[in-house]
Amino acid sequence: MKKFNLIVVILIVIVISCKNEKNINVTSDLNAIENGLLPSILVKGDSIKHINLLDRMEHYKVPGVSIAIVENGKIKWAKGYGTANTNNGSKVDTKTIFQAGSISKPLAALSALKLVENGSIDINEDVNIYLKEWKIPESNFTQVEKVTLRRLLTHTAGMTVHGFPGYQQTDTFPSISEVLNGNGNTPKIFVDTIPGSIWRYSGGGYTVMEKMVEDVSGLPLDEYMSKNILQVIGMKNSTYQQPLGFEYHSNASAAYDSDGKIIDGLWHNYPEQAAAGLWTTPTDLAKYCIEIQQILAGKENGILSKETIGEMLTKHKNNWGLGPSLQWEQDSLIFRHRGKNAGFTNNLISFANRGNAVIVMTNADNGGKLIGEILRAVSSYYNWGISNPKVVEVIEVENEKLNNLVGKYLLDFQVPDIGDYIIDIEMKDNKLFVTDSNNGDTNVLNALEELKFIDLENGDEVLFQIGGDNLGILWNNRFQFYKIKK
């Protein structure tokens, strides 16, 4: 009996030791990530300055962030930071739900692939066969090539409408058919090029997919997803309900604009559920990543078969799969997707075969730059190679030459509601400072070459062009400015 008790004690000590070691490892990871954010640009020769997460949230006016990390096929850690709702002071935790934006698409794609597996839909057949009261209008573009589910999921169906702005709480909430017919706040969704001929991102195409799933299954998309996908994976804090059911409101984050101000009505609503309607958490999205990873590793009775998941992760035009974007190959294959709704910005990156993933969700329009710094910290710490800073070498330019570039510059086209778009460049401390009074932005330009400069904060590149008496600027190889003569 004494021997038995000793064994029990030893086992308890081992369990406690393992648990403590795990907690120590997680704490170490958290400290490294929270204090290890990395900028997009590093200057060659400079020491790396790691940045604190909370400081960058304040800098970018991002009230709340939620992160989940998957390592070796398990959720290693998840944590929320900051404020979910400044009106009531609620904080972000791991159960706070965010609008996923376009990350809704790869999850919603599972519903259509489920119907393919059970024989209800042929992935290569004309989708008008499955659509009931609403059909894709026939045209010269669809005479030979047809819109198929494969093409809808890979953004090659030739469908219009890139994305959706959502509806304020006071707006009339349209049906999915009204959205398709252009009776909401976006144009009519139709085919304007030969299906299969090009890749073009289309939220409109995913809205067609949503209608097809509803017509074939006989269920609204949110009910079908809840019953057949979300609950099966274990995504207990996720829903495609639009507008969001009251039972979820206490855990829902508010949305914030680029100035860090709360959006009227707390958030927008999206009848385009498949394209933009998912509410979820990084922890739940981590469960989605793990499910895909486990199926590829041989899990039986998964949400879909290994064969279907393999096809889902096969590259089509522009490296797009049946739902997610794809990157790299074989053992290094990554499936990923960004998400952007009004006041929400998110990113999901998952290795298909290595059991690793990172999901970051924010409740702000400015969340993208912050997410980039977080992903670089994660990539550096775990040595994943998914996101690294760009290293540049800056030079000094004589003050006399810099002074020749000083002045006011006019954009070569007029901007709606602004008219003449003018920026002002002055010299301070051997650098050029650009003041944009149109939006309040200021850029600090460091020289890469005598006439080529970069903003180390945001990566903007500026090329000065000298031609006779004229002086111009090409901003990010896109916007042309000309110096205003005195």
C-alpha positions as CSV (number, residue, x, y, z in Angstrom):
1,M,0.0,0.0,0.0
2,K,2.8,2.4,0.9
3,K,4.4,1.6,-2.5
4,F,1.2,2.4,-4.2
5,N,1.0,5.8,-2.4
6,L,4.6,6.5,-3.3
7,I,3.8,5.9,-7.0
8,V,0.8,8.2,-6.8
9,V,2.9,10.9,-5.2
10,I,5.6,10.5,-7.9
11,L,3.0,10.7,-10.7
12,I,1.5,13.9,-9.1
13,V,4.9,15.5,-8.9
14,I,5.6,14.6,-12.5
15,V,2.3,16.1,-13.7
16,I,2.8,19.3,-11.7
17,S,6.4,19.6,-13.0
18,C,5.2,19.2,-16.6
19,K,2.4,21.7,-16.0
20,N,4.8,24.2,-14.5
21,E,7.3,23.8,-17.3
22,K,4.6,24.4,-19.8
23,N,3.5,27.5,-18.0
24,I,7.1,28.8,-17.9
25,N,7.5,28.1,-21.7
26,V,4.2,29.9,-22.4
27,T,5.2,32.9,-20.2
28,S,8.5,33.0,-22.0
29,D,6.8,33.0,-25.4
30,L,4.4,35.7,-24.3
31,N,7.1,38.0,-23.1
32,A,9.1,37.5,-26.3
33,I,6.2,38.3,-28.5
34,E,4.7,41.1,-26.5
35,N,8.1,42.9,-26.3
36,G,9.5,41.7,-29.6
37,L,7.4,43.4,-32.3
38,L,9.4,44.2,-35.4
39,P,9.0,47.1,-37.9
40,S,8.6,46.5,-41.6
41,I,11.9,48.2,-42.4
42,L,15.3,47.8,-40.8
43,V,18.3,49.9,-41.6
44,K,21.4,47.8,-42.4
45,G,23.9,48.0,-39.5
46,D,21.5,49.3,-37.0
47,S,20.7,47.2,-33.9
48,I,17.2,45.7,-33.9
49,K,14.8,47.6,-31.8
50,H,12.1,45.4,-30.4
51,I,8.8,47.1,-29.8
52,N,6.2,46.6,-27.1
53,L,2.7,45.4,-28.2
54,L,0.7,47.8,-25.9
55,D,2.8,50.8,-27.0
56,R,2.1,49.9,-30.7
57,M,-1.6,49.5,-30.1
58,E,-1.7,53.0,-28.7
59,H,0.5,54.3,-31.6
60,Y,-1.8,52.8,-34.2
61,K,-5.0,53.6,-32.3
62,V,-6.0,49.9,-32.1
63,P,-8.1,49.4,-28.9
64,G,-8.1,45.6,-28.9
65,V,-6.1,42.6,-30.2
66,S,-6.5,38.9,-29.8
67,I,-3.9,36.3,-30.8
68,A,-3.7,32.5,-31.0
69,I,-0.6,30.4,-31.7
70,V,-0.7,26.8,-32.9
71,E,2.4,24.7,-32.5
72,N,2.8,21.0,-33.2
73,G,-0.9,20.7,-33.9
74,K,-2.1,22.2,-30.6
75,I,-3.0,25.6,-29.4
76,K,0.1,26.7,-27.5
77,W,-1.3,29.9,-26.2
78,A,-4.0,32.5,-26.8
79,K,-4.5,35.9,-25.3
80,G,-6.5,39.1,-25.6
81,Y,-5.2,42.6,-25.1
82,G,-6.8,45.9,-24.6
83,T,-10.4,47.0,-24.8
84,A,-13.4,45.4,-26.6
85,N,-15.9,48.2,-26.0
86,T,-14.9,51.6,-24.7
87,N,-18.6,52.4,-24.0
88,N,-18.8,49.8,-21.3
89,G,-15.1,49.3,-20.6
90,S,-15.2,45.5,-21.4
91,K,-11.8,44.0,-22.1
92,V,-10.6,41.7,-24.8
93,D,-10.2,38.1,-23.7
94,T,-9.9,34.8,-25.6
95,K,-13.7,34.5,-25.9
96,T,-14.2,38.0,-27.4
97,I,-15.6,37.6,-30.9
98,F,-14.5,39.8,-33.8
99,Q,-15.9,40.1,-37.3
100,A,-13.6,37.9,-39.4
101,G,-14.2,39.9,-42.7
102,S,-13.0,37.9,-45.6
103,I,-11.6,35.1,-43.4
104,S,-15.3,34.1,-43.6
105,K,-14.7,32.8,-47.1
106,P,-12.4,29.8,-46.5
107,L,-14.6,28.7,-43.6
108,A,-17.8,29.1,-45.7
109,A,-16.2,27.2,-48.5
110,L,-16.3,24.1,-46.3
111,S,-20.1,24.2,-46.5
112,A,-20.0,23.9,-50.3
113,L,-17.3,21.2,-50.2
114,K,-19.4,19.3,-47.8
115,L,-22.2,19.2,-50.3
116,V,-19.8,18.1,-53.0
117,E,-18.7,15.2,-50.8
118,N,-22.3,14.0,-50.2
119,G,-23.0,14.2,-53.9
120,S,-25.4,17.1,-53.8
121,I,-23.2,19.3,-56.0
122,D,-20.7,18.7,-58.8
123,I,-17.8,21.1,-58.3
124,N,-17.3,21.4,-62.1
125,E,-21.0,21.8,-63.1
126,D,-22.8,24.9,-64.1
127,V,-24.1,26.4,-60.8
128,N,-27.3,27.6,-62.4
129,I,-28.4,23.9,-62.2
130,Y,-28.4,24.2,-58.4
131,L,-29.7,27.8,-58.0
132,K,-33.5,28.1,-57.8
133,E,-35.4,31.4,-57.9
134,W,-32.2,33.4,-58.6
135,K,-29.9,32.6,-61.5
136,I,-26.7,34.0,-62.9
137,P,-27.8,36.0,-65.9
138,E,-26.7,34.4,-69.2
139,S,-24.6,36.5,-71.5
140,N,-22.0,36.3,-74.3
141,F,-19.4,35.5,-71.6
142,T,-21.3,32.3,-70.5
143,Q,-22.2,30.8,-73.8
144,V,-19.4,28.3,-73.7
145,E,-17.7,28.5,-70.3
146,K,-19.9,28.3,-67.2
147,V,-19.7,29.5,-63.7
148,T,-18.8,26.5,-61.5
149,L,-18.3,26.0,-57.8
150,R,-14.6,25.5,-58.4
151,R,-14.4,28.8,-60.2
152,L,-16.4,30.6,-57.5
153,L,-14.2,29.3,-54.7
154,T,-10.9,30.1,-56.6
155,H,-12.0,33.6,-57.7
156,T,-11.9,32.6,-61.4
157,A,-15.6,32.7,-62.2
158,G,-15.5,36.1,-63.8
159,M,-18.0,37.5,-61.2
160,T,-18.2,41.2,-60.3
161,V,-18.1,43.0,-56.9
162,H,-14.9,42.9,-55.0
163,G,-16.2,43.4,-51.5
164,F,-19.0,44.8,-49.3
165,P,-19.1,47.9,-47.0
166,G,-21.8,46.5,-44.7
167,Y,-24.9,48.2,-43.3
168,Q,-25.3,50.4,-40.3
169,Q,-27.8,49.4,-37.6
170,T,-30.3,52.0,-38.9
171,D,-30.0,50.8,-42.5
172,T,-32.6,48.4,-44.1
173,F,-31.1,44.9,-44.1
174,P,-31.5,43.4,-47.6
175,S,-32.0,39.7,-48.4
176,I,-29.2,37.8,-50.2
177,S,-31.3,37.9,-53.4
178,E,-31.6,41.7,-53.1
179,V,-27.8,41.9,-52.8
180,L,-27.3,39.7,-55.8
181,N,-29.7,41.9,-57.8
182,G,-27.9,45.1,-56.8
183,N,-30.8,46.3,-54.6
184,G,-28.5,46.8,-51.6
185,N,-25.6,49.2,-51.3
186,T,-23.4,47.4,-53.9
187,P,-23.9,46.9,-57.7
188,K,-25.6,43.9,-59.3
189,I,-23.5,40.7,-59.3
190,F,-23.0,39.2,-62.7
191,V,-20.4,37.7,-65.1
192,D,-18.4,40.3,-67.1
193,T,-15.6,38.1,-68.5
194,I,-15.2,34.5,-69.7
195,P,-15.4,32.2,-66.6
196,G,-12.0,30.5,-66.0
197,S,-10.1,33.0,-68.1
198,I,-8.7,35.2,-65.3
199,W,-8.2,35.4,-61.5
200,R,-10.0,38.3,-59.9
201,Y,-11.0,38.5,-56.2
202,S,-14.8,38.5,-55.9
203,G,-16.9,38.7,-52.8
204,G,-19.8,38.7,-55.3
205,G,-18.8,35.2,-56.3
206,Y,-18.9,33.9,-52.8
207,T,-22.3,35.5,-52.4
208,V,-23.5,33.3,-55.3
209,M,-21.9,30.3,-53.6
210,E,-23.8,31.2,-50.4
211,K,-27.1,31.3,-52.4
212,M,-26.3,27.9,-53.9
213,V,-25.6,26.3,-50.5
214,E,-28.9,27.6,-49.2
215,D,-30.8,26.4,-52.2
216,V,-29.3,22.9,-52.2
217,S,-29.3,22.4,-48.4
218,G,-32.7,24.1,-47.7
219,L,-31.1,25.9,-44.7
220,P,-29.9,29.5,-44.2
221,L,-26.1,29.6,-44.4
222,D,-25.7,30.5,-40.8
223,E,-27.7,27.4,-39.7
224,Y,-26.0,25.1,-42.1
225,M,-22.6,26.3,-41.0
226,S,-23.4,26.0,-37.3
227,K,-24.8,22.5,-37.6
228,N,-22.4,20.9,-40.1
229,I,-19.1,22.8,-39.7
230,L,-18.7,25.1,-36.7
231,Q,-20.1,22.7,-34.0
232,V,-18.3,19.7,-35.6
233,I,-14.9,21.5,-35.4
234,G,-15.6,22.7,-31.9
235,M,-15.9,26.4,-32.8
236,K,-18.2,27.2,-29.9
237,N,-17.7,31.0,-30.0
238,S,-18.4,31.4,-33.7
239,T,-21.5,32.2,-35.8
240,Y,-22.5,33.4,-39.2
241,Q,-25.6,35.1,-37.8
242,Q,-26.3,38.5,-39.5
243,P,-27.4,40.6,-37.8
244,L,-25.7,39.2,-34.8
245,G,-28.0,37.5,-32.3
246,F,-28.5,39.3,-29.0
247,E,-27.1,36.2,-27.1
248,Y,-23.6,37.0,-28.6
249,H,-23.6,40.8,-27.9
250,S,-22.0,40.6,-24.5
251,N,-18.9,38.8,-26.0
252,A,-18.8,40.9,-29.2
253,S,-16.1,43.5,-29.8
254,A,-17.1,46.9,-31.0
255,A,-15.5,48.2,-34.2
256,Y,-13.2,51.3,-34.5
257,D,-12.3,53.6,-37.4
258,S,-8.8,54.8,-38.4
259,D,-8.9,57.5,-35.7
260,G,-9.7,55.0,-33.0
261,K,-13.3,56.1,-32.7
262,I,-16.1,53.7,-32.1
263,I,-18.3,53.1,-35.1
264,D,-21.9,54.2,-34.9
265,G,-24.0,51.3,-33.7
266,L,-20.9,49.4,-32.6
267,W,-20.4,47.5,-35.8
268,H,-21.8,47.1,-39.3
269,N,-24.0,44.1,-40.4
270,Y,-23.3,42.0,-43.5
271,P,-26.1,40.0,-45.2
272,E,-23.2,38.6,-47.4
273,Q,-22.5,36.0,-44.8
274,A,-20.2,33.7,-46.8
275,A,-18.1,36.6,-48.0
276,A,-17.9,38.7,-44.8
277,G,-20.3,37.6,-42.1
278,L,-18.4,35.3,-39.7
279,W,-18.0,36.4,-36.0
280,T,-15.3,34.3,-34.3
281,T,-12.2,34.3,-32.2
282,P,-8.5,33.4,-32.9
283,T,-8.9,30.4,-30.7
284,D,-11.8,29.1,-32.8
285,L,-9.9,29.8,-36.0
286,A,-7.0,27.9,-34.6
287,K,-9.3,24.9,-34.2
288,Y,-10.2,25.2,-37.9
289,C,-6.4,25.2,-38.8
290,I,-5.8,22.2,-36.6
291,E,-8.7,20.3,-38.1
292,I,-7.2,20.8,-41.6
293,Q,-3.8,19.8,-40.4
294,Q,-5.0,16.7,-38.7
295,I,-7.0,15.5,-41.7
296,L,-3.9,15.8,-43.9
297,A,-2.0,13.9,-41.2
298,G,-4.5,11.0,-41.5
299,K,-7.3,11.8,-39.1
300,E,-10.4,9.8,-39.9
301,N,-14.0,11.1,-39.7
302,G,-12.8,14.7,-40.1
303,I,-15.0,17.6,-41.3
304,L,-14.0,16.6,-44.9
305,S,-12.0,13.7,-46.4
306,K,-8.3,13.9,-46.9
307,E,-8.9,13.8,-50.6
308,T,-11.2,16.8,-50.5
309,I,-8.8,18.8,-48.3
310,G,-5.9,17.9,-50.6
311,E,-8.0,19.3,-53.5
312,M,-8.9,22.4,-51.4
313,L,-5.1,23.0,-50.9
314,T,-4.2,22.6,-54.6
315,K,-3.1,25.7,-56.3
316,H,-5.3,27.2,-59.1
317,K,-4.7,30.6,-60.8
318,N,-2.9,33.2,-58.6
319,N,-2.0,30.5,-56.1
320,W,-5.5,30.2,-54.8
321,G,-7.1,27.1,-53.4
322,L,-10.8,26.2,-52.9
323,G,-11.2,29.0,-50.3
324,P,-7.8,30.0,-48.9
325,S,-4.9,31.6,-50.5
326,L,-1.8,29.3,-50.8
327,Q,1.9,29.9,-50.4
328,W,5.0,27.8,-50.8
329,E,5.0,24.0,-51.6
330,Q,4.9,20.5,-50.1
331,D,6.0,20.3,-46.5
332,S,6.2,24.1,-46.3
333,L,2.7,24.7,-47.8
334,I,0.8,27.4,-46.1
335,F,-3.0,28.2,-46.4
336,R,-3.9,31.7,-45.4
337,H,-6.4,34.6,-45.6
338,R,-6.7,38.2,-44.5
339,G,-10.0,39.7,-43.3
340,K,-11.2,43.3,-43.4
341,N,-14.6,44.7,-42.4
342,A,-15.5,48.2,-41.3
343,G,-13.5,48.6,-38.0
344,F,-12.0,45.1,-38.0
345,T,-8.7,43.9,-39.5
346,N,-7.4,40.3,-39.2
347,N,-4.9,37.7,-40.5
348,L,-4.7,33.9,-40.5
349,I,-1.6,32.0,-41.5
350,S,-1.4,28.2,-41.2
351,F,1.1,25.6,-42.3
352,A,-0.7,22.7,-43.8
353,N,1.8,20.0,-42.8
354,R,3.9,21.3,-40.0
355,G,1.2,21.8,-37.3
356,N,1.9,25.6,-36.8
357,A,-0.4,28.6,-37.2
358,V,-0.9,32.1,-36.1
359,I,-4.2,34.1,-36.0
360,V,-4.4,37.8,-35.1
361,M,-7.7,39.7,-34.9
362,T,-8.0,43.4,-34.2
363,N,-11.0,45.7,-33.7
364,A,-9.7,48.6,-35.8
365,D,-9.3,49.9,-39.3
366,N,-5.6,50.6,-38.5
367,G,-5.0,47.0,-37.4
368,G,-3.1,45.9,-40.5
369,K,0.2,47.6,-39.7
370,L,0.1,46.4,-36.1
371,I,-0.7,42.8,-37.3
372,G,2.4,43.0,-39.6
373,E,4.6,43.9,-36.6
374,I,3.1,41.0,-34.6
375,L,3.6,38.5,-37.4
376,R,7.2,39.5,-37.8
377,A,7.7,39.0,-34.1
378,V,6.0,35.5,-34.2
379,S,8.0,34.5,-37.3
380,S,11.3,35.6,-35.8
381,Y,10.7,34.0,-32.4
382,Y,9.5,30.6,-33.7
383,N,11.7,30.7,-36.7
384,W,8.8,30.1,-39.2
385,G,10.1,32.4,-42.0
386,I,6.6,33.7,-42.8
387,S,7.3,37.4,-42.3
388,N,10.6,39.2,-42.1
389,P,11.6,42.9,-42.1
390,K,13.0,44.4,-45.2
391,V,16.6,45.5,-44.7
392,V,17.7,48.7,-46.5
393,E,20.9,50.7,-46.6
394,V,20.4,54.5,-46.2
395,I,22.9,57.2,-47.2
396,E,23.4,60.8,-46.5
397,V,22.8,63.4,-49.1
398,E,24.3,66.9,-49.1
399,N,22.0,69.5,-47.6
400,E,22.3,71.6,-50.8
401,K,21.0,68.8,-52.9
402,L,18.2,68.0,-50.4
403,N,17.2,71.7,-50.4
404,N,16.7,71.6,-54.2
405,L,13.9,69.0,-53.6
406,V,12.0,71.2,-51.1
407,G,8.7,72.7,-52.1
408,K,5.0,72.1,-52.8
409,Y,4.0,69.3,-55.1
410,L,0.7,68.8,-56.9
411,L,-0.9,65.4,-57.7
412,D,-1.4,65.1,-61.5
413,F,-5.2,64.5,-61.1
414,Q,-7.9,66.0,-59.0
415,V,-9.3,64.0,-56.0
416,P,-13.1,63.9,-55.4
417,D,-14.2,66.2,-52.5
418,I,-10.6,67.6,-52.4
419,G,-9.8,69.0,-55.8
420,D,-6.1,69.9,-56.1
421,Y,-4.1,67.5,-53.9
422,I,-1.0,69.3,-52.7
423,I,1.8,68.0,-50.4
424,D,4.6,70.1,-48.8
425,I,8.2,69.0,-48.5
426,E,10.8,70.6,-46.2
427,M,14.2,69.7,-44.9
428,K,15.1,69.0,-41.3
429,D,18.2,67.3,-39.8
430,N,19.4,66.0,-43.2
431,K,16.0,64.4,-43.9
432,L,13.0,65.3,-46.0
433,F,9.7,65.8,-44.1
434,V,6.5,65.5,-46.1
435,T,3.3,67.1,-44.7
436,D,0.0,66.0,-46.2
437,S,-2.6,68.5,-45.0
438,N,-5.3,66.6,-46.9
439,N,-5.2,63.8,-44.3
440,G,-2.9,65.0,-41.6
441,D,-0.1,62.5,-42.4
442,T,3.6,63.2,-42.1
443,N,6.3,61.2,-43.8
444,V,10.0,61.2,-42.9
445,L,12.1,60.3,-45.9
446,N,15.5,58.7,-45.6
447,A,17.7,58.6,-48.7
448,L,18.5,55.2,-50.4
449,E,20.0,57.0,-53.3
450,E,20.4,60.7,-54.2
451,L,16.9,60.8,-55.6
452,K,15.3,57.8,-54.1
453,F,13.9,57.9,-50.6
454,I,12.0,55.6,-48.2
455,D,9.8,56.2,-45.1
456,L,11.2,53.7,-42.6
457,E,7.9,53.7,-40.7
458,N,5.5,52.6,-43.4
459,G,7.8,51.6,-46.3
460,D,6.6,54.2,-48.7
461,E,9.2,54.8,-51.5
462,V,9.6,58.1,-53.2
463,L,11.5,58.7,-56.4
464,F,12.3,62.3,-57.4
465,Q,12.4,62.9,-61.2
466,I,14.5,65.8,-62.7
467,G,13.8,66.8,-66.2
468,G,14.8,70.2,-67.5
469,D,13.0,72.8,-65.5
470,N,10.5,70.3,-64.2
471,L,10.8,68.4,-60.9
472,G,8.4,65.5,-60.2
473,I,7.8,62.8,-57.6
474,L,6.7,59.2,-58.2
475,W,5.2,58.0,-54.9
476,N,5.2,54.2,-54.5
477,N,5.6,53.8,-58.2
478,R,2.0,54.8,-58.5
479,F,1.1,58.5,-57.8
480,Q,2.7,61.2,-59.9
481,F,3.3,64.6,-58.4
482,Y,4.9,67.8,-60.0
483,K,6.6,70.6,-58.2
484,I,4.6,73.8,-58.1
485,K,6.7,76.6,-59.6
486,K,7.0,79.8,-57.4
